[in-house]
Amino acid sequence: MTNCQIGVFAAYVSAKGHAFVDRTLYLPKNWATDPARLASAHVPEGTPFATKATLAVEMIGRRWR
């Protein structure tokens, strides 16, 4: 059983520098369907499974608001 958390990050990059502007937790599908694992990792209740690509698109959408 793997016990790690993975993040998806968004960064702003320009000629003057770079900075992380957003991040979110990625849960593998087998984690998202395992209530005991979610509870032991203190994952907020109701956190759904989403692919990394979906999470990235959501972060991009937040930057445009």
OpenMM code with the backbone's topology and positions (N, CA, C; nanometers):
from openmm import Vec3, app, unit

residues = "MET THR ASN CYS GLN ILE GLY VAL PHE ALA ALA TYR VAL SER ALA LYS GLY HIS ALA PHE VAL ASP ARG THR LEU TYR LEU PRO LYS ASN TRP ALA THR ASP PRO ALA ARG LEU ALA SER ALA HIS VAL PRO GLU GLY THR PRO PHE ALA THR LYS ALA THR LEU ALA VAL GLU MET ILE GLY ARG ARG TRP ARG".split()
positions = [
    Vec3(0.0847, -0.1173, 0.0000),
    Vec3(0.0000, 0.0000, 0.0000),
    Vec3(0.0894, 0.1238, 0.0000),
    Vec3(0.0664, 0.2116, -0.0956),
    Vec3(0.1418, 0.3355, -0.1042),
    Vec3(0.0785, 0.4380, -0.0115),
    Vec3(0.1600, 0.5134, 0.0589),
    Vec3(0.1082, 0.6139, 0.1510),
    Vec3(0.1769, 0.7463, 0.1219),
    Vec3(0.1296, 0.8146, 0.0184),
    Vec3(0.1868, 0.9443, -0.0134),
    Vec3(0.0786, 1.0342, -0.0700),
    Vec3(0.1041, 1.1612, -0.0673),
    Vec3(0.0133, 1.2584, -0.1251),
    Vec3(0.0862, 1.3288, -0.2382),
    Vec3(0.0106, 1.3613, -0.3422),
    Vec3(0.0682, 1.4248, -0.4599),
    Vec3(-0.0033, 1.5572, -0.4809),
    Vec3(0.0703, 1.6588, -0.5148),
    Vec3(0.0107, 1.7887, -0.5424),
    Vec3(0.0189, 1.8223, -0.6894),
    Vec3(-0.0749, 1.9029, -0.7345),
    Vec3(-0.0720, 1.9612, -0.8681),
    Vec3(-0.0491, 2.1096, -0.8456),
    Vec3(0.0496, 2.1667, -0.9135),
    Vec3(0.0891, 2.3048, -0.8900),
    Vec3(0.0787, 2.3881, -1.0165),
    Vec3(0.0459, 2.5158, -0.9990),
    Vec3(0.0461, 2.6122, -1.1097),
    Vec3(0.1461, 2.7212, -1.0747),
    Vec3(0.2221, 2.7617, -1.1740),
    Vec3(0.3237, 2.8646, -1.1513),
    Vec3(0.3122, 2.9722, -1.2583),
    Vec3(0.3441, 3.0956, -1.2182),
    Vec3(0.3533, 3.2083, -1.3115),
    Vec3(0.5016, 3.2265, -1.3418),
    Vec3(0.5339, 3.2382, -1.4696),
    Vec3(0.6733, 3.2540, -1.5096),
    Vec3(0.6842, 3.3702, -1.6076),
    Vec3(0.7807, 3.4583, -1.5833),
    Vec3(0.8081, 3.5682, -1.6756),
    Vec3(0.9591, 3.5888, -1.6813),
    Vec3(1.0009, 3.6842, -1.7614),
    Vec3(1.1435, 3.7144, -1.7712),
    Vec3(1.1991, 3.7679, -1.6390),
    Vec3(1.1113, 3.8191, -1.5520),
    Vec3(1.1558, 3.8768, -1.4244),
    Vec3(1.1550, 3.7771, -1.3087),
    Vec3(1.1037, 3.6573, -1.3327),
    Vec3(1.1026, 3.5590, -1.2251),
    Vec3(0.9860, 3.4641, -1.2359),
    Vec3(0.9628, 3.3911, -1.1276),
    Vec3(0.8547, 3.2946, -1.1254),
    Vec3(0.8002, 3.2826, -0.9837),
    Vec3(0.6759, 3.2326, -0.9739),
    Vec3(0.6137, 3.2130, -0.8435),
    Vec3(0.5034, 3.1087, -0.8550),
    Vec3(0.4892, 3.0267, -0.7532),
    Vec3(0.3753, 2.9366, -0.7481),
    Vec3(0.2517, 3.0187, -0.7172),
    Vec3(0.1444, 2.9975, -0.7928),
    Vec3(0.0235, 3.0777, -0.7743),
    Vec3(-0.0963, 2.9957, -0.7285),
    Vec3(-0.0875, 2.8631, -0.7360),
    Vec3(-0.1986, 2.7788, -0.6915),
    Vec3(-0.1469, 2.6373, -0.6713),
    Vec3(-0.2173, 2.5630, -0.5904),
    Vec3(-0.1843, 2.4222, -0.5687),
    Vec3(-0.3100, 2.3524, -0.5196),
    Vec3(-0.3145, 2.2215, -0.5439),
    Vec3(-0.4262, 2.1413, -0.4964),
    Vec3(-0.3791, 1.9986, -0.4754),
    Vec3(-0.4490, 1.9286, -0.3906),
    Vec3(-0.4152, 1.7905, -0.3585),
    Vec3(-0.4731, 1.6968, -0.4632),
    Vec3(-0.3922, 1.6060, -0.5146),
    Vec3(-0.4387, 1.5022, -0.6058),
    Vec3(-0.4523, 1.3731, -0.5263),
    Vec3(-0.5691, 1.3121, -0.5358),
    Vec3(-0.5917, 1.1831, -0.4716),
    Vec3(-0.6047, 1.0754, -0.5776),
    Vec3(-0.5238, 0.9703, -0.5727),
    Vec3(-0.5437, 0.8591, -0.6652),
    Vec3(-0.6836, 0.8004, -0.6457),
    Vec3(-0.7374, 0.7395, -0.7491),
    Vec3(-0.8743, 0.6873, -0.7445),
    Vec3(-0.8932, 0.5891, -0.6292),
    Vec3(-0.7948, 0.5038, -0.6025),
    Vec3(-0.8114, 0.4074, -0.4931),
    Vec3(-0.8135, 0.4756, -0.3564),
    Vec3(-0.7554, 0.5942, -0.3442),
    Vec3(-0.7663, 0.6708, -0.2199),
    Vec3(-0.9056, 0.7310, -0.2058),
    Vec3(-0.9555, 0.7884, -0.3136),
    Vec3(-1.0827, 0.8614, -0.3095),
    Vec3(-1.1993, 0.7701, -0.2738),
    Vec3(-1.1816, 0.6407, -0.2909),
    Vec3(-1.2901, 0.5471, -0.2603),
    Vec3(-1.2626, 0.4666, -0.1334),
    Vec3(-1.1668, 0.5091, -0.0530),
    Vec3(-1.1298, 0.4381, 0.0696),
    Vec3(-1.1485, 0.5304, 0.1905),
    Vec3(-1.2677, 0.5287, 0.2524),
    Vec3(-1.2958, 0.6208, 0.3639),
    Vec3(-1.1958, 0.6119, 0.4787),
    Vec3(-1.1478, 0.4940, 0.5096),
    Vec3(-1.0524, 0.4792, 0.6202),
    Vec3(-0.9211, 0.5501, 0.5879),
    Vec3(-0.8745, 0.5350, 0.4663),
    Vec3(-0.7500, 0.6002, 0.4254),
    Vec3(-0.7668, 0.7516, 0.4251),
    Vec3(-0.8800, 0.7995, 0.3744),
    Vec3(-0.9053, 0.9438, 0.3718),
    Vec3(-0.9052, 1.0006, 0.5137),
    Vec3(-0.9711, 0.9290, 0.6044),
    Vec3(-0.9782, 0.9757, 0.7432),
    Vec3(-0.8399, 0.9762, 0.8077),
    Vec3(-0.7613, 0.8716, 0.7848),
    Vec3(-0.6289, 0.8651, 0.8483),
    Vec3(-0.5341, 0.9708, 0.7925),
    Vec3(-0.5564, 1.0157, 0.6686),
    Vec3(-0.4728, 1.1198, 0.6086),
    Vec3(-0.5304, 1.2597, 0.6298),
    Vec3(-0.6433, 1.2690, 0.6999),
    Vec3(-0.7086, 1.3970, 0.7298),
    Vec3(-0.7478, 1.4728, 0.6027),
    Vec3(-0.7910, 1.3983, 0.5011),
    Vec3(-0.8397, 1.4609, 0.3780),
    Vec3(-0.9777, 1.5174, 0.4071),
    Vec3(-1.0045, 1.6430, 0.3714),
    Vec3(-1.1355, 1.7021, 0.3991),
    Vec3(-1.2489, 1.6185, 0.3403),
    Vec3(-1.3535, 1.6025, 0.4197),
    Vec3(-1.4695, 1.5246, 0.3770),
    Vec3(-1.5283, 1.5834, 0.2488),
    Vec3(-1.5687, 1.4962, 0.1594),
    Vec3(-1.6290, 1.5408, 0.0346),
    Vec3(-1.5305, 1.5694, -0.0760),
    Vec3(-1.4004, 1.5459, -0.0517),
    Vec3(-1.3007, 1.5678, -0.1555),
    Vec3(-1.3151, 1.4573, -0.2595),
    Vec3(-1.3517, 1.4908, -0.3833),
    Vec3(-1.3771, 1.3880, -0.4843),
    Vec3(-1.2503, 1.3493, -0.5602),
    Vec3(-1.2591, 1.2393, -0.6326),
    Vec3(-1.1515, 1.2025, -0.7233),
    Vec3(-1.1588, 1.2938, -0.8452),
    Vec3(-1.0461, 1.3412, -0.8906),
    Vec3(-1.0356, 1.4180, -1.0149),
    Vec3(-0.8989, 1.3891, -1.0742),
    Vec3(-0.8931, 1.3793, -1.2055),
    Vec3(-0.7637, 1.3558, -1.2702),
    Vec3(-0.6745, 1.4789, -1.2532),
    Vec3(-0.5460, 1.4601, -1.2729),
    Vec3(-0.4533, 1.5728, -1.2632),
    Vec3(-0.4861, 1.6784, -1.3691),
    Vec3(-0.5255, 1.6343, -1.4872),
    Vec3(-0.5615, 1.7291, -1.5930),
    Vec3(-0.6841, 1.8115, -1.5539),
    Vec3(-0.7833, 1.7479, -1.4934),
    Vec3(-0.9023, 1.8198, -1.4479),
    Vec3(-0.8654, 1.9229, -1.3418),
    Vec3(-0.7794, 1.8837, -1.2483),
    Vec3(-0.7365, 1.9767, -1.1439),
    Vec3(-0.6613, 2.0954, -1.2042),
    Vec3(-0.5782, 2.0692, -1.3046),
    Vec3(-0.5035, 2.1772, -1.3701),
    Vec3(-0.5988, 2.2744, -1.4400),
    Vec3(-0.6983, 2.2225, -1.5085),
    Vec3(-0.7962, 2.3088, -1.5764),
    Vec3(-0.8724, 2.3931, -1.4738),
    Vec3(-0.9079, 2.3348, -1.3600),
    Vec3(-0.9764, 2.4112, -1.2543),
    Vec3(-0.8868, 2.5236, -1.2019),
    Vec3(-0.7584, 2.4958, -1.1838),
    Vec3(-0.6660, 2.5995, -1.1360),
    Vec3(-0.6528, 2.7119, -1.2383),
    Vec3(-0.6442, 2.6775, -1.3652),
    Vec3(-0.6369, 2.7802, -1.4698),
    Vec3(-0.7627, 2.8659, -1.4669),
    Vec3(-0.8776, 2.8022, -1.4493),
    Vec3(-1.0032, 2.8769, -1.4405),
    Vec3(-1.0053, 2.9742, -1.3234),
    Vec3(-0.9482, 2.9331, -1.2110),
    Vec3(-0.9428, 3.0245, -1.0955),
    Vec3(-0.8549, 3.1458, -1.1224),
    Vec3(-0.7527, 3.1308, -1.2032),
    Vec3(-0.6638, 3.2439, -1.2353),
    Vec3(-0.7333, 3.3466, -1.3220),
    Vec3(-0.8322, 3.3058, -1.4004),
    Vec3(-0.8997, 3.3959, -1.4930),
    Vec3(-1.0177, 3.4677, -1.4304),
    Vec3(-1.0511, 3.4416, -1.3065),
    Vec3(-1.1663, 3.5087, -1.2407),
    Vec3(-1.1281, 3.6455, -1.1951),
] * unit.nanometer
topology = app.Topology()
chain = topology.addChain("A")
for resn in residues:
    res = topology.addResidue(resn, chain)
    for name in ("N", "CA", "C"):
        topology.addAtom(name, app.Element.getBySymbol(name[0]), res)
